[in-house]
Amino acid sequence: MTTLARWSHRRRHAVVGGWILLLVALAVAVLTQGAAFTDKAALPDSESASAYALLAEMGAGASADGSTQNGTIVWHTTGLAIDDPAVQDQVRSMLTDVAGLPGVEQVVSPYDPAGARQVNPEVSTAYATVTVDDGIDVDQVRATADTLAGAGLEVAIGGQAFSELPGASHGTEGIGIIAALVILFLVFRSRWAAFLPILVGVVGVGTSLLAVMVGSHWVDLADTSLTMGALIGLGVGIDYALFIVNRHRKALMAGASVEDAITTAIGTSGRAVIFAGLTVIVALLGMVVVGLGVLTGMGQAAAVTVLFTVLAAITLLPALLGMLGHKVLSRAQHDALAAGRPGSATPTGRAPLSARWALLVQRAPRRTALAALLLIVTLALPFASMRVGNADASSDPAGSPTRAYADLIGPAFGEGFDATLVLAARTPDAASAQAFTDLVAALPDVDGVAVVQAAPLQDGQSIAVAAVVPTTSAQTQETQDLVNSLRDEVIPAAADGTALQVYVGGETATNIDLSQALMGRLPLYLGLIALLGFVLLAMAFRSVLVPLVGAITNLATICVGLGVITAIFQLGWGSQLLGVGSGAPIMYIVPVLIVGVMFGLSMDYQVFLVSRMHEEWTHTRDNARAVRVGVSETGRVIGAAATIMLCVFASFGFSGERIVSAIGIGMALAVLVDAFVVRLTLVPALMHLIGSRNWAYPRWAERITPRVSIEGPSEVADDELEDPHALAGATTDRTTSQS
């Protein structure tokens, strides 16, 4: 690290030029090749996947694989009958225009014999079904349909083909960046010191997002990967640069030259940045265990973003620090150096707030630990009632196009209109064909079934299909219960004694299967990252209890994040204020992303906090002092870093996209609790209660554990580290900083 720091400083112009060239090269590649994002996810092995396979076998593969889909245009009349000739003429003209749009393959009008069931004259509402391919321009369809709107006519579009997935953010991250700049200026009192972390974070994120766009040609990535990458990359990138700039300024105030200060900062905080960044990357790459390709790709894209922010922090930042020299110091610090008073420029002489807080925790560890635990449990409690699923249009914000669609189609054709279940059946013989016919006849009497449609079976037909419309919308627990009832009770009873095989599919069933598959693997993912955190911290700090406390508190932070999003986005406690509508199930990708990202961010703060404690412990062998000094010296910068992340993440919470908002708000509040409640309160309180046993490590583990240096070269002699009175009954702790 020392060599890299000195090289980046001495070749600073070449380093800055190299980053600029990299940005330009990636930008040119994106401009010439574009991006190749996809919203298609390979389904895990499930019943809905079997249904799609059977549909493809019978020749319905186009719709099964998603290359064609059906959308709906619905209209409602006021003052005129829905079948009034004037209304029919206007509708036919509009539908003719829609049929001529690129990507539209078929339009079925309610005024044609094929669409006779698509009219409800009692409520003056009708709809047309539109079959489109995956290249359809939804905005163009909406604009064409809106030509029908006018006096006495309301129109809206919706359905699977016209549902729009959340895309890139709408610039809300700019608000977070401005807030971060203000916080950094208040912390450093220097415009250059405040600007550097922002610049390094933006360069790292910008470079990585361009790389992700280029990589989308080879890896299946959703376009939401850009938003997720920006959200995660800006947060960690600014934080990483903040820690290094803070250490650099301390070294300058201690009288070091600019080059030596850079070397010190990279050799200490830079090592911690690399270690913390790698833990975030490993956690994100660990999403592969959930088994969904697009989610895995999203984790890979976010990991690339973190990698670039780490590289920018340990190469670009030292180069920029070398260019700026002492300009990163505040005016008070400049005056202190000019007056020959190196050290902290604190004219009041009052102890910093972090030092006073560290002393308070030391004096009352039981009470502070109990208070922290009570708050954590309170915030995490809603997690116990989390229900994972897909929010439908009925929970969208009032006044939005999708909500307008739901308000028109639901009262006229049932709340479950867009939650249609597809029953794909294999009927190899006459007995199984008859069993399927009997099943279709019995389905209308099943609780939760509104409508059943199926064409009569023909002689020799080996595959049959039926459509089941639930009485409730796709996001409700009742619809999920209906799917489970069909699969576990109704269909097995109908097929008993025959060769009939029936699979329940459709978009609603697919979302249920995805949610169950991902949440079924979430405990494995939690266990994996908890074990990973324990191993990494054990390697870094040569301890058993410190990694154990770290792993458990990491899980506590994750539960807080999941509890917060359950309360806000499922129970609806404040979701309207965020502009995302009413309460609805949590989208299945949200918990997995929060688990992976918050593990990495929690590890960041744990590493920065405990590495300073460990550094002090190796010098003094005084646990109480080590914990107090660790909190005192890192508390201010951890607090600032967490507040910056709060601003950056929360800015995504107001994007208006439910998924992005849930991830942003969940991580914003989780990181706030993690920094102030978990890292700066609960962890030091527990370490005070545990005492010097924090640093005990078995001899057999010492021999087999690889050495990882975080604090950098130690100034403590070997004989001081091996003081026999340092820790009675415990194994001598040879600090990793000797390596």
VENBELMO-V725141 format. One record per helix or strand of 3 or more residues. SS is the DSSP state (H for helix, E for strand). FROM is the first residue (numbers start at 0). TO is the last residue. If there is no record, write none. Layout:
SS&FROM&TO + SS&FROM&TO
This chain:
H&1&9 + H&11&32 + H&46&63 + E&67&76 + H&84&98 + E&103&107 + H&112&117 + H&120&122 + E&124&132 + H&137&145 + E&152&157 + H&159&161 + H&172&187 + H&190&214 + H&223&252 + H&257&289 + H&292&327 + H&330&337 + H&352&362 + H&364&384 + H&392&394 + H&400&412 + H&416&418 + E&420&425 + H&429&442 + E&448&453 + E&462&469 + H&476&494 + E&500&504 + H&506&540 + H&544&569 + H&574&577 + H&587&619 + H&622&652 + H&657&694 + H&698&703 + H&717&720 + H&735&737
